[in-house]
Amino acid sequence: MSISVKNISKVYGEQLAVKDLSFEVAKGEILGFLGPNGAGKSTTMKILSGYIPPSNGEAIVCGHNVEKEPLSVQKKIGYLPEHNPMYLEMYVHEFLRFCGKLQGLKGKELNQQVEKMVSLCGLTREQNKQIGALSKGYRQRVGLAKSLLHDPEVLILDEPTSGLDPNQIVEIRNVIKEASKDKAVIFSTHIMQEVQALCDRVVVINLGSKVADKTVEGLGREVFKEKVVIIEFLEDANEEMFKEINGVESVKMVNPKKFLISSNENIDIRPALSAFAANNSLTVVGLQQEEKSLEEVFHKLTGGGN
């Protein structure tokens, strides 16, 4: 595993920011790291980046212990913090060369990596502009280019699309997709569409503790144990009629023609509903399984849905 986190905790004074957190990220995997404000996401990322030590537990990045070998860890990672620091008076190309030298690049390798990142991050036309003159979207591109200069094995991105407009979000998403091939990536965001578009797996934390670790597709099935089917008829029906169907747990009438049918997660109730309609001379005009959005899952896990 490129990243292995085992039972880490972080305490600030009397405040427990991260509590007994464990997860892994493999090479080639993009992990969505979700949680409400103050959940401990940024603290965890700072620990993984070697900038602060855990109070307890162990985090290993590319075979290096983040507490005992922070400098070795930092050579293996590209880290884009939420508030992306840079020298606004410097020109893009100048800034990237400066950062590359700090990361140990020089000569031909430095020139090649700067040119490669300028191209990859879509900065060709902006490379001779001052960073302070760039839009926030282009500053984020510069930050991504900086984090990728030394070709890290691990990429840690803390809210990389925060504050961007929809077009900028799509552009940054595409850069991340292209740049993250063959790397282990942790991607923190509060934008659920970004998780669905980018991530292979999701870890959700709340109040410093892990509350879910699933694939994006499996997360909803794990949280919502029942299946809900929406059925609509041409004719009127009533809730009592559905009680004869095996597997039905509850029925909610939207209107006399439309119903929400809940069943156990292990049962696909749709064939039985079709047979029920035929036996009762009801014409089905709509039959579909209700899909829970990632927003609904997030609210349920973090208490926002209560």
N, C-alpha and C positions, 0 to 999 in steps of 0.2 A: 504494500500500500504506500502511496506517496505521502498521505497524511494519516496518522493514527492518533486519535485523541482518547485518552483513557482516564475517566473519572476526574477531570480537572475542575477545580473551583477557584474563584477569585474573590477575595474579601478586601473591601476598602473601609478601614475603620470597623464600624459595626454593620456596614452594608454588605450583603452577600450578592455580588453582581452575577456570578456564574456558579452553578451548583451541580457538582457530580456529573459533568457532561462528558459523554462518550460518543464518538462516531468515526468513520473512516471515509477516505476519498481515494479512489483508484486513478491511475494514469488514464487519461482519455475521458474522464467523467466530469461533468459539470454539476456541482451540488448547489441547489438553491438553499440559502440560509435565511429563514424567515422568523419574524417575531415582531411584536409591537415595540414602540419606542421604549427604551429602558429595559429591554428583555435580556441584554447581555451580548448582542451580536457583535458590536464594535469591540467590546472588551475581548471576546474570544478571538477575533481577527488580530488584534494587537498581540495577544499571547502567541498565536500561530506564527506571527511575523517576527517574533523574538524581541519585540520592543518592551514588553512587560512580562514578568514571570508569573506562572500560576501560583496560587497559595498552596494548592494541593494537587495531586495527580500528575500525569505525564502526557506531554504532547511530542510526537516524533514527526519530523518533516524530512522526507528523503533520507531517512536513516539517522538524522541528527536530533538530539534532544534540545528543545527550544530554550530550556532554562540553562543547561550546561554548555551549549554550543550555539549561542544566538548569532554570532557572526557567520558561522558555517551555514546556518539556516537562511540568513538573509542573502547569501550568495545563490541559494537555490530557488528563491521566490521572487515573484514580481508582485508588488503590493501597491494598490491604488486606494488610498484612504478616502473616506467620505468627503473631507475638506482637502482638496487636492492642492498641496503647497507647491508653488513655483515662483520663479523670479519674473515678474511681469514686465520688467524693463528689458529683458533679454529677448533676442530673436529665437524663433522656434528651432532652426537648425543649430544655432549657437548653444542653446539650452540643452539640446539632445547630445551634442558633442561633449558638453561639460559633464552631464550626467553619466555618459558612457565612460569617460575617463575616471570618474569616481568609482565606477563599477569594475575598473581594471582593464577596460578595452583600450587599445592603442593602435596606431598605424593603420594598416590596410583593414584589419578586422573592425576597428572603430568606424572607418569610413563606410564599409559595407553594411554594418548593422544600422547605422544612422539612415543610410539611403533606403535600406529594406523597410525600416519602421515608418519612415516618411511615406513610402508608397503604400504599405499595408494599412496604415491608419488614415489614409486619404488626406495627407498634409502637403502634397506636392506644391500646390498653389499658395499655401500659407507659410511655407518654410522660411521665407525671408521677411515675415511680418513679426512685429513685436507681440509677445504673448498677451500683453495688456490690451491689445487692439482686437483680440479674437473674441468671438461669441463663446458662451459657456460650453456649447457643444464641441467646438473646436479645441477649447482648453482641455476638455475631457479626453479628446483624441490625443493631445500632447501628453497627458498623464498616462494614457494607455501605452503610447509609444515609449515613454520613459520606463514604465514597468516591464516592458518586453525587450529592451535593448540587449540585455545579457542572456537572452534565450533561456529564461528560467523554466524549471520543471514544474513549478507550482505557481498558479496565478490566484491572488486573493484580491477580490474586488468588492469594496464596501460602498454600496449605493451608487454605482457608476452612472446611472441614468437619472439621478435625483435632480429635479429642477429643470430638466430638458423638455422641449416641446415634442409633440408626437413624431415629427419628422426626424428630429435629432435622436430620439430614442431608437427608432428603427435603424438609423445609420450606425449608432454605437453598438447596437445589438449585432449587426452584421460584422462589424470589426471584431467583436468578442468571439463570434462563431469562427471566423477565419483564424484569429490569433490563438485560439485555445486548442487547436488540434494537437493531439499527443501530449497534452498537459493535464494535470489535475487542477480543477478550478473550483473555488468557493465564491459564490456570487450572492451577495446580500442585497436585497431589494424589498421595497414595500409595494411594488407594482406587480400584481398577480399575473398580468399578461406576459410579463418578462419571464416569469418562472415557467409558464406553459410553453413559451416559445424557445427557451434556451436550455432548460435544466433536465437532466436525466433522473435526478432524485431530489427529494426535499427533506431537510431537517427543520422542524419548527421548534423554537424555544419560547418559553413564557416564564417570566420571573426568574430567569437564569437557568431553568431546568428544561431538558428535552421532553417534548410532549408528542413528537411524531418523527419517524424516520422511514419514509416510503418513497416509491416511485410516484411521479406526478399522478399517473392513472390510478394507482392503488390507494392514494391518500383518501379520496372521497369514500371508497368502499370500506376503508378501515374505520373512518369516523362515523359515517351514517350506516348503521347496521341493517337498516331496512331498505328495500327497493320500493320506489313509487312509480306507478304506471298511470299515465293520463289517458283516459278513454273518453271518446265523445260519440254520441249516437245521433241519428237523424230524428229518432222518436224520443219521447220522455221516458225516464226510468226513475227508480228511487233507491235509496241506500239499502233498504231491507232485501232487495232482490239479490244482492251480491253475497249475502251470508251463506248461501248454499255452495259457494265455490271453495274448494279445498285450498288452503294456503293463504287466504285473505285474512289479514290481521286487523285492518281498519279501512273505512271508506269515508271520504269527505266529498260532499256534493258541492260543486262550484255553481252549477245551475242544473235544472232538471235533465239536461242533455249531456252534461260534462261532469266527470267524477275523477277523484284522485284515489287510487287503490294502492294500499301499502301491503307488502308481503315480506316474508323472511328473505334475507340477502341471498340465501342458497336456492331460492325458487324463482324461476322465470314464469310469472303468472300470465303472460300474454297469450299463450295457446289456450289456456283454460278460459280466459276472457272472450276469445274469439268463439269458442264452442258455446259458451254461455249466451253470447249475443245471438248466435244462430238458433239455439234452442228456444229463445224467448222472442223470436221474430224482431230483433233489434238490428238496425243497419248501422254498422260501425263506419264513421266518417273520419275518425282519428284515433290512433293507438301508438303511443310512444313512451319510452322509459324516461322519467325525469332525471336529468343530469345535474348534480350539485356543482355549483361553480367553486373555483378555488377560493374565492372570497368567502363563501359560506363555510367552507371547511376551516379556513383560517379563523373566522369569528368563533366557530364552535370550539376549536382547540384552545383559543386564548381567552375565552370567556366573553367575547364580544357578542356572541349569539344568545346569551342568557338573559 
